[in-house]
Amino acid sequence: MCQGIDRVNLAVRFLARARAADYAGDDNVATRHQVVSLMRYRRWVLALLLLLITMSILLVAASDPAPLVSRDEAILPTSVAEARRLLVSNDPRRLRRGDERTAVIPATLIDTAINYFASRSLRGRAAFILGDDHAEIRLTIRAPGIPGPRYFNLSALFQEAKGEPRIVAASLGSFPIPSALAEGLIASAISIAGFSEEWTIARQAIRRLAFEPARDSVELTYVWEPRLLDRARLMAFSPQDIVHMHAAQKALAGLLDHYTARTRVPLSQILAPLLAPASDQTLPANRAVLLVLASYLAEKNLAMLLPEAKGWPRARRVKLTLLGREDSAQHFGISAALAAWAGEPAANAIGVYKEIDDSRAGSGFSFADLAADRAGTRFGELVVDDYPRLYKVLRGTVTDADLVPSLAGFPEYLSEAEFKRRFSDPNVYAQQTAEIERRLADLPLYR
């Protein structure tokens, strides 16, 4: 009996030791797994760091100490005239689906447009250079995060061809980029930006691209597709923009409903309640206000720009004035909208172009109108860049004299011949524009 009990006790001790060994083995396995996982994690981190270091070295090596493109953001009035002629000759309202047209685009206009979009979208500078059977686009962007002034200089060479243009050579600094890779990167960037559908429609519409260096122009043959206009509207105005414009139109109609038709109303009495209601407004809402007001001042139906506006309330026609002048209110309001939506260079160029055009077949060149344009441009910039300060001003007592300087003494109603006789000297012209800027600087709102 005792021997049986001893055997049982021995078996129990043996099993207990075996189980303890198993547990120890399990702990060892778990420890080994942890060590392996930690080693893999370290390898992954080291590989990632090595990749980042390599990419940083490559980026530094691909950057240059000097920009390939060095220019300002200015837009010349001649570019505005070229764009207007191009739009008139290719008016989408006169085109039907499938119509084939050839647009002759000045190379200078393409150059200005590319530089404008590079400046606005990438904070860079760009240029378009036309050759015999090719064209080159150059782009310079300030290299972020790299000590010292360093630049990424990109270049792409296009060759004329049937259908869409093709990249035949590309480079980043001194490093060549394969053409297929360059086109793939462009397509990816367009897709990431959300414009892949627009890009596809535009590519399908292009039939031929020809470079004409003798005429300093590019001939673009295309087949009209109405979806291009629809997509352009969607690119220009988001659904939220349309909501804001609807609200702005309702607010404007409600304000003017309190006045008798054709009554003279100071612009300052309208701007303050529209842009500074009881609570702060967002930038998209304020830009919508300026666009709706500009459309009203220009006596243009907003539905021409946005078909959705056909059913919106109509604002009563009154005579909005600035310092007692209707034309000054128009120049101020339209320039403010242009500055808020397109930037100062575009607003300034369009203002000067309008005066040059007036000198040929209108009321004549007016430096007073230019002063109203510049005041409107500065106001539009405030809406975008310093709305909190503008809001405080508009919530107080605001008069027209707070918005625009005195226009007294500025030459007006100048015919083209008279303008050339008096102001063909750039220094004489600059004296007038300097006086405009001096008077603007005297206004507290624009300091």
Summary of the structure (lengths in Angstrom):
residues: 447
radius of gyration: 32.6
end to end distance: 110.6
largest distance: 136.3
contacts: 1300
relative contact order: 0.07
helix: 61%
strand: 15%
